[in-house]
Amino acid sequence: MTGRTAARHSRLTAGLLRSIYLPRTADALAFAMATHGIPLLVLATTRSAALTGLAFALEWIPRLAVFGWAGAIVDRRGAAVVFFLASLGRALTVAIGAVVLFLWPSGTVASVTVMTLATITGVLTECSYIAAETAGAAVGRRAGTQTHRVQAVLLAIDQTATLAGPAVAGVLLLAGPPWMLTVITVLSLLTALLVLRTPPSPRTPKSSTDAGLLTGWRTIRSLPALGWLVTGLALSNLAVGFFQAAGPVIVVNHYGQSTTAVGLVWSAAAASTLLAVAVCRVVIDRLGLWPVGAACAAVASLTCLAAAQAPDYLSYLVLVAVLMAADGGMTVVLRTLRSRLIPPDRFGSTLSATILILLLPFPVAGVLTALTPPDALAHVLTGCAVLQAVGLTLAFVRLRTDSALRT
């Protein structure tokens, strides 16, 4: 690396740290703490398992419903503006909740407050996530050949927050609900302040009436490489979602382990994903997107088939960790391809459509788990693994000669 290239790379890294990485880190921690901490808060406040489950649904149902709207708003108003307003709105909402719970720690007022928090933070957090992804893609495009490195760092930030956020929320909740909500408020305010350094993203002209999920769907159809990859990963997510939904039953009933062992599986998976993302970031420099994506797809397919027949808990834990590491590698490829191919003025809408397609298999996996007898879970897992292998094979065979993954 020449001195001029090194200086340019150093300036790029410093600029990304201030404008993207730091606000994304604060937002990801607030995201993880709100997503996992508020259902815990509901349980601690109401002592009701039913209300806890309802709170989880109230977080996720509005998120799924708001995808198209959030993407359209980001395209129209710009990622930085929506990122700032969503973070500030979450800070104000959670701060009000903390004050109310401090004054009325239990009773009807507390119950209504925590359920309202679940709904409002779900919507605002989804808006901030779409805006953060759009801003990350915008600076990734400016990074040129370093796009995959930017996306790998953003994915590593998300995975680290997913690993640390629930633990931090649980510890703070022991000190009292207002403490946990105060930390989420501080992180949200910090995000809003840091976003002021985020560069603006391209906007859709005000005269345009074509926005939302329909725009995203049309854009995906017009980009065959993106469409094939999203389809393959959606089929893969059905297997991953089934492992997540059926995991507690498999670990506790089939392997005779405790509920703590279930958490250990996903902690190991998060750690292996972080390692895989770091490795893929370097290997893509040497080999390109398609070889790395195809290798990760092959590993994911083989380990998923093996995990469905794992003879004991330890082998199950290792295989699931490898599966999620391979899934993390494919996610780097997807995010890089997304940044390269999607037109900037339609990025928010198309991102919303891709995320919705990739998330829909998870509730389907939950329904499958509910309808499947415990003794038959391994057979359904094997079927999902076969479907995953077929989907990923078709996708990467189709993409083998596509110039989008060879650049």
C-alpha angles and dihedrals in degrees: 000000000000122000092252092050092047092051091049091049090048092052091048092051093047091049093049091049093057099036104036117002099053097046090043091052094051092045094046091053091049089046093052095043092049095044096049101022101053095060086050088049090052091052092047092048102040102024086218122130090194093055090046090056090045090052090054089051091047089055096050105034093061089045092057091043095049098052097097094042094047093050092049092049091050091051092048101040103026131256097262093053094049091043090054096045094045092050092046091047091051091049092052093044094049092044091055089048091052092052093048093049091047090055096037108025094173142014133057095321091054092047093050091046097053093045090050090049090054092055100042097042089049091059096041093045091053091051091051091048094052090046093048092050091049092049090048091051091049094055089040090060089051089052090064111191090012093066093110090052091054091049092047091054092048091050091048089052090052093048093048091050090048089053097045104030100071092045092050091047091051093050093047091048088061088063091051138287095267090060094055092046091048092056091049088050092051092048091049092049090047089052091051091051094046092048088065085078093052112109117239120262126221115278134214111248113262090236091061114102096181106097142125133044093334090060090047092050092049091049092051090050090051091053107060094184092056092043094053093047094048091048092050093048092047090057089045090052090058088064093042091048091050090053089052096045096042095036097095092050093046096046097042102034103028101035097028096232131141127259088256088065089059091059090047090059093057094041088056089047092052092048093049091048091055090052092047092050091052091049094046091051089063099036094052087060089061105032107022133233103295099054092047093046093046092048092050090048091052092048092047093050095048096045092046090054090047095046090055088063099034109151097211144013097262094053089045091053093049094046094048090049091052090046092054092045090055089046088053090054091052089049090057088053092048094048092047092049090047091054092049101045111032113088109246095234091056099037098107094050093044092046090053091051094049093048091049091051091048093048099046093078090062098068087042088055089050092053090048090052092050092050097044121087111236092245091057098049093098091056092051090047090053091050091050090048091053091049089049092051092049093047095048093044093052092045097051094040087054091047095047094099098028111123092215090073095038098057 
